[in-house]
Amino acid sequence: MTSGTEFRNALVCWFTGLSGAGKSSVAEETRRRLVANGLEVLILDGDWVREKMHRHLGFSRSEIEENNRLIAEYCAKNRDRHDIILVPIISPYESSRQSARNLLMPNFHVIYCAADLAVVAKRDTKGLYEKAARGDIDNLIGFSPKSPYEPPPAPDLRLDTGSASLKSAVDSLVGYIDAHMGNAAQDVK
């Protein structure tokens, strides 16, 4: 654990996965457990970022890439204020993830929340897949033909959120963070 006077270089966990894959749920529960251990944790949830910081951006490929670039820059500017930054966003393009890695390495980790389209469409936590199926949305990432999702070819950690329990996914992520930070992220149940 760091004190307020030490230099911090936050470990950044950059989540990727389809809408409804469990990224935000895993990040929130992970944050709770890490904070219980005295760590300073920031979450930059994709929905919050778009609502509060990047309302001006739409969902074209270039706007998604710009959103991801701005989030990576925000992480870089704020990593000395936190021990860990959790970024649960869709981040559908490998080029954007690689750009974020280039800016934020060496403490940058891609966390892939893997859940197939059938699982996330069944969950449909935000009603997006139903809207896309009706044709009300024509750019739903991973569902709409013109908005593909590019799974990461070599994520730092793969969480099978389509089949694993939330607890299991969080246990895996906390263990991964612990291994990359030392004992600062000791498992708290």
Secondary structure, DSSP 8 states (H G I E B T S, - for coil): ---TTS----EEEEEE--TTSSHHHHHHHHHHHHHHTT--EEE--HHHHHHHT-TT--SSHHHHHHHHHHHHHHHHHHGGG-SEEEEE-----HHHHHHHHHHHTTSEEEEEE---HHHHHHH-TTSHHHHHHHTS-S--TTTSTTS-----SS-SEEE-TTTS-HHHHHHHHHHHHHHHHSGGG----
